[in-house]
Amino acid sequence: MQFIDLGAQRARIEDKINHAVAKVVAGGHYILGPEVAEFERQMASYLGVKHAIACANGTDALLMPLMARNIGRGDAVFCPGFTFAATAEVIALTGAEPVFIDVLPDSFNMDPQQLAETIAATRREGRLKPKAIIPVDLFGLPADYDALAALAAAENLFVIEDAAQAIGGKWRGADGKTHMCGALGDVGATSFYPAKPLGCYGDGGAMFTNNDELAAVLRSLLFHGKGETQYDNVRIGLNSRLDTVQAAILLEKLAILEDEMEKRAQIGARYAAGLSDIVRVPHIGENRRSAYAQYTIRVPGGGVRHRDALKAHLQEAGIPSVVYYIKPLHLQTAYKHFPRAVGGLPVSEQLAHEVLSLPMHPYLSAADQDKIIGSIRAFMGVNSAGA
């Protein structure tokens, strides 16, 4: 059994992938070939934004918007403590300081109330100037963008949506309009790492915005800060172009993404039906669609030992599972000296002892899912759903 079965997806579109790659190789346009522009066009259309700017990886996709806004030393950027390191890493790389905010226990996403309190405390202290917020759509579920957008507007803060796990997810706001993950901030950033809901066969990333001026700066930054030509350098930039081969692969994967999102939703609903009475399952809500990059449960009672015992039990049954994340960022060696939220991050610290991610991909069979659910119920001492 696979935790994420890329082989099954490849088998579905293997001929198309092979043809697309061969076409790029034969065409000879390996850097910024026509497939890159076409992928950007289709991604912008899918997300409903004016600009999709492809780049080399998801970390660069988070870093370059900070660079574009000249965020650096003396600035505060607020991000969740319960996420992958890249979210905070890019802040530190600019010379700014990440300020870690706790997450909500049901969505695992940034707590807007604590964020508001911490922004106010940061302003009172005066050492750092609040500049931006990087909410993360963790495990594919969009954060509360009604609350976050209102707070950002009131505080004049730049919002960089970390949608690295969430392409395909949706958020219906208080205005009644549905927005795609990646299109929910001033700029969105994503990763096309192979295991993502939309992934390539290597590294890749993209940024999304409706701001023409910002889009132009981001395109300059990803190509060594170029101006009119690549030999006219108007700013310090990076080498962060998406390879044409990866763009060609992503075009074929984008074509089946909506079908895969529907399958992920069905699998998520089946997990919830089989497990919600014995473990805490993801709470999606009526106004959201999760991209289900991961299906992450909370194992109640007994803390980390109980969770790890379940993980071992599943492994013995041939069922893979992964802990995302074993330690929140504010407790890690590289980041523990940075500021943290008023009241600390108790939810993040508790989640690290309880979370366990189960196999989740569009090609997970009903038989395999029955085995997973049955194994968890057996471990918990419950024989059937609802018992």
C-alpha positions as CSV (number, residue, x, y, z in Angstrom):
1,M,0.0,0.0,0.0
2,Q,1.3,3.5,-0.9
3,F,1.0,6.6,1.2
4,I,0.8,8.7,-2.0
5,D,0.5,6.6,-5.1
6,L,2.2,8.5,-7.9
7,G,2.6,5.3,-9.9
8,A,-1.2,4.9,-10.3
9,Q,-1.5,8.5,-11.5
10,R,1.4,8.0,-13.9
11,A,-0.2,4.8,-15.3
12,R,-3.4,6.8,-16.1
13,I,-1.6,9.5,-18.1
14,E,1.7,7.8,-19.0
15,D,1.3,8.1,-22.8
16,K,0.4,11.8,-22.5
17,I,3.3,12.5,-20.2
18,N,5.8,10.6,-22.4
19,H,4.6,12.5,-25.5
20,A,4.7,15.9,-23.7
21,V,8.3,15.3,-22.5
22,A,9.5,14.0,-25.8
23,K,8.0,17.0,-27.6
24,V,10.0,19.4,-25.3
25,V,13.2,17.4,-25.8
26,A,12.7,17.4,-29.6
27,G,11.8,21.1,-29.6
28,G,14.9,22.2,-27.8
29,H,13.4,25.0,-25.8
30,Y,14.4,23.7,-22.4
31,I,14.3,27.0,-20.5
32,L,11.1,29.2,-20.8
33,G,9.8,27.2,-23.7
34,P,6.1,27.7,-24.8
35,E,4.8,25.1,-22.4
36,V,5.8,27.4,-19.5
37,A,3.6,30.2,-20.8
38,E,0.8,27.9,-21.6
39,F,0.9,26.4,-18.1
40,E,0.8,29.8,-16.6
41,R,-2.2,30.7,-18.7
42,Q,-4.1,27.6,-17.8
43,M,-3.2,28.0,-14.1
44,A,-4.4,31.6,-14.0
45,S,-7.6,30.5,-15.6
46,Y,-8.1,27.6,-13.2
47,L,-7.6,29.9,-10.2
48,G,-9.4,32.9,-11.5
49,V,-6.4,35.3,-11.2
50,K,-4.8,37.7,-13.7
51,H,-1.3,36.4,-13.3
52,A,0.3,33.0,-12.7
53,I,4.1,33.2,-12.5
54,A,5.9,29.9,-12.6
55,C,9.2,29.5,-10.7
56,A,11.7,26.8,-9.6
57,N,10.2,25.7,-6.3
58,G,7.7,26.5,-3.6
59,T,10.2,28.0,-1.3
60,D,11.2,30.6,-3.9
61,A,7.5,31.3,-4.5
62,L,7.2,32.3,-0.8
63,L,10.5,34.3,-0.8
64,M,10.1,36.4,-3.8
65,P,6.9,38.2,-2.7
66,L,8.7,39.2,0.5
67,M,11.6,40.5,-1.6
68,A,9.2,42.4,-3.9
69,R,7.8,44.3,-0.9
70,N,11.4,45.0,0.4
71,I,10.6,43.2,3.7
72,G,13.7,42.7,5.8
73,R,15.6,43.6,8.9
74,G,13.4,45.2,11.6
75,D,10.1,43.8,10.1
76,A,7.7,41.2,11.6
77,V,6.0,38.7,9.4
78,F,3.3,36.6,11.2
79,C,3.0,32.9,10.3
80,P,1.8,29.7,12.0
81,G,4.1,27.6,14.1
82,F,2.5,24.4,13.0
83,T,3.7,24.1,9.4
84,F,6.6,23.1,7.3
85,A,9.8,25.0,7.8
86,A,9.8,26.8,4.5
87,T,7.1,29.2,5.6
88,A,9.3,30.7,8.3
89,E,12.6,30.0,6.6
90,V,11.9,32.6,3.8
91,I,11.1,35.2,6.4
92,A,14.4,34.7,8.2
93,L,16.3,34.7,4.9
94,T,15.1,38.2,4.2
95,G,16.4,39.4,7.5
96,A,12.9,39.9,8.9
97,E,11.7,37.9,11.9
98,P,8.9,35.3,11.8
99,V,6.4,35.8,14.7
100,F,4.8,32.4,15.4
101,I,1.0,32.2,15.8
102,D,-0.9,29.2,17.1
103,V,-3.4,27.3,15.1
104,L,-7.1,26.4,15.6
105,P,-7.7,22.8,16.9
106,D,-10.2,21.9,14.3
107,S,-8.7,23.3,11.1
108,F,-5.0,23.3,12.1
109,N,-4.9,26.8,10.5
110,M,-3.8,30.2,11.9
111,D,-5.8,31.5,14.8
112,P,-7.1,35.0,13.7
113,Q,-7.9,36.1,17.3
114,Q,-4.5,35.3,18.6
115,L,-3.0,36.9,15.5
116,A,-4.8,40.2,16.2
117,E,-3.6,40.2,19.8
118,T,0.0,39.5,18.7
119,I,0.0,42.2,16.1
120,A,-1.2,44.7,18.7
121,A,1.5,43.5,21.2
122,T,4.2,43.7,18.5
123,R,3.2,47.3,17.7
124,R,3.2,48.2,21.5
125,E,6.7,46.7,22.0
126,G,8.0,48.7,19.0
127,R,11.1,46.6,18.3
128,L,9.6,45.2,15.0
129,K,7.3,46.7,12.4
130,P,4.4,44.4,11.4
131,K,4.6,44.1,7.6
132,A,2.9,40.8,6.4
133,I,1.0,37.7,7.2
134,I,1.7,34.3,5.7
135,P,-1.3,32.1,6.5
136,V,-0.9,28.4,5.5
137,D,-3.7,26.3,4.0
138,L,-2.5,23.3,6.0
139,F,-3.0,19.8,4.5
140,G,-5.1,21.4,1.7
141,L,-7.8,23.2,3.8
142,P,-8.0,27.0,3.3
143,A,-7.6,29.2,6.4
144,D,-10.2,31.7,7.5
145,Y,-9.7,34.3,4.9
146,D,-12.7,36.4,5.9
147,A,-11.2,37.1,9.3
148,L,-7.6,37.3,8.0
149,A,-8.4,39.6,5.2
150,A,-10.3,42.0,7.4
151,L,-7.5,42.0,9.9
152,A,-4.9,42.6,7.2
153,A,-6.9,45.5,5.8
154,A,-7.3,47.1,9.2
155,E,-3.6,46.7,10.0
156,N,-2.3,47.5,6.4
157,L,-0.5,44.1,6.2
158,F,0.5,42.2,3.0
159,V,-1.0,38.7,2.8
160,I,1.0,35.9,1.2
161,E,-1.1,32.8,1.0
162,D,1.0,29.7,1.5
163,A,-1.0,27.3,-0.7
164,A,1.8,24.8,-1.1
165,Q,-0.5,21.9,-0.1
166,A,-3.8,23.4,-1.3
167,I,-4.1,23.8,-5.1
168,G,-7.6,22.5,-5.9
169,G,-9.0,23.7,-2.5
170,K,-11.8,26.3,-2.4
171,W,-13.1,28.9,0.0
172,R,-16.5,30.5,-0.1
173,G,-16.3,33.8,1.7
174,A,-18.9,35.9,3.5
175,D,-19.6,37.7,0.2
176,G,-21.0,34.4,-1.1
177,K,-18.3,34.1,-3.8
178,T,-16.1,31.0,-4.1
179,H,-12.4,31.5,-4.5
180,M,-9.7,28.9,-5.3
181,C,-6.8,28.3,-2.9
182,G,-3.8,30.3,-4.3
183,A,-6.1,33.3,-5.1
184,L,-6.9,34.2,-1.5
185,G,-4.2,36.7,-0.6
186,D,-2.5,39.7,-2.1
187,V,-0.3,37.0,-3.6
188,G,-0.5,33.2,-3.4
189,A,2.4,30.8,-3.5
190,T,2.5,27.1,-4.2
191,S,4.8,24.1,-4.6
192,F,4.7,21.5,-7.4
193,Y,6.8,19.1,-5.4
194,P,5.9,15.6,-6.7
195,A,3.8,14.6,-3.6
196,K,1.6,17.7,-3.8
197,P,-2.0,17.5,-5.1
198,L,-0.6,19.1,-8.3
199,G,3.0,18.0,-8.6
200,C,5.6,17.7,-11.2
201,Y,8.5,15.2,-11.6
202,G,11.0,17.3,-9.8
203,D,10.9,20.8,-8.1
204,G,8.6,23.5,-9.2
205,G,6.5,26.4,-7.9
206,A,4.3,29.3,-8.8
207,M,3.0,32.7,-7.6
208,F,-0.5,34.1,-8.3
209,T,-1.7,37.7,-8.1
210,N,-4.1,40.2,-9.6
211,N,-1.7,43.0,-9.1
212,D,0.0,43.9,-12.4
213,E,2.9,45.8,-10.8
214,L,3.6,43.0,-8.4
215,A,3.5,40.4,-11.1
216,A,6.1,42.4,-13.1
217,V,8.4,42.6,-10.2
218,L,8.1,38.9,-9.4
219,R,8.9,38.0,-13.1
220,S,12.0,40.2,-12.8
221,L,13.1,38.6,-9.5
222,L,12.9,35.1,-10.7
223,F,15.2,35.9,-13.6
224,H,18.2,37.5,-11.8
225,G,16.3,40.8,-11.4
226,K,16.2,41.5,-15.1
227,G,14.9,44.7,-16.7
228,E,14.3,45.0,-20.4
229,T,16.6,42.0,-21.1
230,Q,18.4,39.4,-19.0
231,Y,21.5,41.5,-19.3
232,D,19.8,44.6,-17.9
233,N,19.7,44.0,-14.1
234,V,17.5,46.4,-12.2
235,R,17.3,44.6,-8.9
236,I,18.9,41.8,-7.0
237,G,17.1,38.6,-8.0
238,L,17.3,34.8,-8.1
239,N,17.6,32.1,-10.7
240,S,14.2,30.6,-10.3
241,R,12.7,29.6,-13.6
242,L,10.4,26.6,-14.0
243,D,11.9,24.1,-16.5
244,T,10.0,23.5,-19.7
245,V,9.9,19.8,-19.1
246,Q,8.2,20.3,-15.7
247,A,5.7,22.7,-17.2
248,A,4.8,20.1,-19.9
249,I,4.2,17.5,-17.2
250,L,2.1,19.9,-15.1
251,L,-0.1,20.7,-18.1
252,E,-1.1,17.0,-18.3
253,K,-1.7,16.8,-14.5
254,L,-3.7,20.0,-14.4
255,A,-6.1,18.4,-17.0
256,I,-7.1,15.7,-14.5
257,L,-6.9,17.8,-11.3
258,E,-10.6,18.4,-10.9
259,D,-11.4,14.7,-11.3
260,E,-8.8,13.9,-8.7
261,M,-10.2,16.5,-6.4
262,E,-13.6,14.8,-6.5
263,K,-12.0,11.5,-5.8
264,R,-10.1,12.9,-2.8
265,A,-13.3,14.4,-1.4
266,Q,-15.0,11.0,-1.7
267,I,-12.1,9.3,0.1
268,G,-12.1,12.0,2.8
269,A,-15.8,11.5,3.4
270,R,-15.4,7.7,3.6
271,Y,-12.6,8.2,6.2
272,A,-14.8,10.5,8.2
273,A,-17.7,8.1,8.1
274,G,-15.6,5.2,9.3
275,L,-13.5,7.0,11.9
276,S,-15.2,10.1,13.3
277,D,-16.6,8.2,16.3
278,I,-13.2,7.1,17.6
279,V,-10.7,9.7,16.5
280,R,-10.8,13.4,15.6
281,V,-11.1,13.7,11.9
282,P,-10.6,16.9,9.8
283,H,-13.4,19.4,10.1
284,I,-13.9,20.8,6.6
285,G,-17.0,23.0,6.9
286,E,-19.7,23.9,4.3
287,N,-17.8,26.9,3.0
288,R,-14.5,25.0,2.1
289,R,-13.2,22.3,-0.1
290,S,-10.0,20.7,1.0
291,A,-7.4,19.6,-1.5
292,Y,-6.6,16.8,0.9
293,A,-2.9,16.9,0.4
294,Q,-3.0,14.8,3.6
295,Y,-5.7,13.2,5.6
296,T,-4.7,13.9,9.2
297,I,-6.4,12.6,12.3
298,R,-5.9,13.3,15.9
299,V,-5.5,10.3,18.1
300,P,-7.2,11.0,21.5
301,G,-5.9,9.9,24.9
302,G,-2.3,8.9,25.8
303,G,-0.5,11.6,23.9
304,V,2.5,10.9,21.7
305,R,3.0,7.3,23.0
306,H,-0.6,6.4,22.1
307,R,-0.2,8.0,18.6
308,D,3.1,6.3,18.0
309,A,1.6,3.0,19.1
310,L,-1.1,3.3,16.5
311,K,1.5,4.2,13.9
312,A,3.4,1.0,14.8
313,H,0.2,-1.0,14.7
314,L,-0.6,0.3,11.2
315,Q,3.0,-0.4,10.0
316,E,2.7,-4.0,11.2
317,A,-0.4,-4.3,9.0
318,G,1.5,-2.9,6.0
319,I,-0.2,0.5,6.2
320,P,2.0,3.5,5.9
321,S,1.4,6.7,8.0
322,V,3.4,9.8,8.6
323,V,3.5,12.4,11.4
324,Y,3.2,16.0,10.1
325,Y,4.7,17.6,12.2
326,I,6.7,16.1,15.0
327,K,7.8,19.4,16.4
328,P,6.3,22.9,15.9
329,L,8.6,25.5,14.4
330,H,8.9,27.7,17.5
331,L,10.4,24.7,19.4
332,Q,13.0,23.8,16.7
333,T,16.6,24.7,17.1
334,A,16.7,27.1,14.0
335,Y,13.6,29.0,15.1
336,K,13.2,28.9,18.8
337,H,14.8,32.3,19.3
338,F,12.2,34.1,17.2
339,P,9.2,35.8,18.8
340,R,6.0,33.9,19.4
341,A,2.3,34.7,20.0
342,V,0.8,36.2,23.1
343,G,-0.2,33.2,25.1
344,G,2.2,30.8,23.4
345,L,1.3,28.0,21.0
346,P,-0.4,25.3,23.2
347,V,-2.5,23.9,20.4
348,S,0.5,23.4,18.1
349,E,2.4,21.7,20.8
350,Q,-0.6,19.4,21.5
351,L,-1.1,18.6,17.9
352,A,2.5,17.4,17.5
353,H,1.7,14.7,20.1
354,E,-1.6,13.6,18.5
355,V,-1.6,14.0,14.7
356,L,-1.2,11.1,12.3
357,S,-1.6,11.3,8.5
358,L,-3.1,8.4,6.7
359,P,-2.8,7.3,3.0
360,M,-4.5,9.8,0.8
361,H,-4.5,10.0,-2.9
362,P,-7.1,9.8,-5.7
363,Y,-6.3,6.2,-6.5
364,L,-6.8,4.7,-3.0
365,S,-9.0,1.7,-3.4
366,A,-12.1,1.0,-1.3
367,A,-10.5,-2.3,-0.2
368,D,-7.3,-0.5,1.0
369,Q,-9.4,2.2,2.8
370,D,-11.5,-0.5,4.5
371,K,-8.3,-2.1,5.7
372,I,-7.0,1.2,7.1
373,I,-10.2,2.0,8.8
374,G,-10.6,-1.5,10.2
375,S,-7.0,-1.5,11.5
376,I,-7.5,1.8,13.3
377,R,-10.8,0.6,14.8
378,A,-9.2,-2.6,16.0
379,F,-6.4,-0.7,17.7
380,M,-8.9,1.5,19.4
381,G,-10.9,-1.5,20.5
382,V,-13.9,-0.8,18.4
383,N,-15.1,-3.4,15.9
384,S,-17.5,-1.5,13.7
385,A,-18.5,2.1,12.8
386,G,-20.9,3.5,15.4
387,A,-20.1,0.7,17.9
